[in-house]
């Protein structure tokens, strides 16, 4: 699989801001509703790629999600200075 390019700092900030806005919309919904909404969004995103690339894009996305799980599993309090 071809390695994806790294985000520039400004792109990362924009992506995190967008994720924050999505999180606000999903907040308070049950896990099943959140999962269904996210699955639909990811499906639309993947289907926008050429059919020959969809499996590769999906696998690359799963790698990223697994890496982010490690980061997001750390309690938020760990990052707040006392």
C-alpha positions as CSV (number, residue, x, y, z in Angstrom):
1,X,0.0,0.0,0.0
2,X,1.2,3.5,-0.9
3,X,2.0,5.5,2.2
4,X,-0.2,8.6,2.6
5,X,1.4,12.0,2.8
6,X,1.6,13.6,6.2
7,X,-0.7,16.5,7.0
8,X,0.7,20.0,7.2
9,X,0.2,21.6,10.6
10,X,-2.6,23.9,9.2
11,X,-4.4,20.9,7.7
12,X,-4.2,19.0,11.0
13,X,-5.7,22.0,12.8
14,X,-8.5,22.2,10.3
15,X,-9.1,18.4,10.6
16,X,-9.2,18.6,14.4
17,X,-11.6,21.5,14.3
18,X,-13.9,19.7,11.9
19,X,-13.8,16.6,14.1
20,X,-14.7,18.8,17.1
21,X,-17.7,20.2,15.3
22,X,-18.8,16.7,14.3
23,X,-18.3,15.6,17.9
24,X,-20.7,18.4,19.1
25,X,-23.4,17.1,16.8
26,X,-22.9,13.4,17.9
27,X,-22.6,14.3,21.6
28,X,-25.5,12.9,23.6
29,X,-26.5,10.4,21.0
30,X,-26.2,6.7,21.9
31,X,-23.2,4.7,20.7
32,X,-25.4,2.9,18.1
33,X,-26.6,6.2,16.6
34,X,-23.0,7.6,16.6
35,X,-21.7,4.5,14.9
36,X,-24.4,4.5,12.3
37,X,-23.8,8.2,11.5
38,X,-20.0,7.7,11.3
39,X,-20.4,4.6,9.1
40,X,-22.5,6.5,6.7
41,X,-20.0,9.4,6.5
42,X,-17.1,7.1,6.0
43,X,-19.0,5.1,3.4
44,X,-19.8,8.3,1.4
45,X,-16.2,9.4,1.7
46,X,-14.8,6.0,0.5
47,X,-17.3,5.8,-2.4
48,X,-16.0,9.1,-3.7
49,X,-12.7,7.4,-4.5
50,X,-12.1,5.4,-7.7
51,X,-13.4,1.8,-7.3
52,X,-9.9,0.4,-7.7
53,X,-8.7,2.5,-4.7
54,X,-11.5,2.0,-2.3
55,X,-10.1,-1.1,-0.5
56,X,-6.7,0.6,-0.2
57,X,-8.3,3.8,1.1
58,X,-10.4,1.9,3.6
59,X,-7.4,-0.1,4.9
60,X,-5.3,3.1,5.3
61,X,-8.1,4.7,7.2
62,X,-8.4,1.7,9.5
63,X,-4.7,2.0,10.3
64,X,-5.1,5.7,11.2
65,X,-8.2,4.9,13.4
66,X,-6.2,2.2,15.3
67,X,-3.4,4.7,15.9
68,X,-5.8,7.4,17.1
69,X,-7.4,4.9,19.4
70,X,-4.2,4.7,21.3
71,X,-4.0,8.4,21.7
72,X,-7.7,8.9,22.5
73,X,-7.7,6.1,25.1
74,X,-5.5,8.2,27.4
75,X,-7.6,10.1,29.9
76,X,-8.0,13.8,29.0
77,X,-6.8,14.8,32.4
78,X,-3.3,13.5,31.5
79,X,-2.9,16.4,29.0
80,X,-4.1,19.2,31.3
81,X,-1.4,21.0,33.2
82,X,-2.1,21.2,36.9
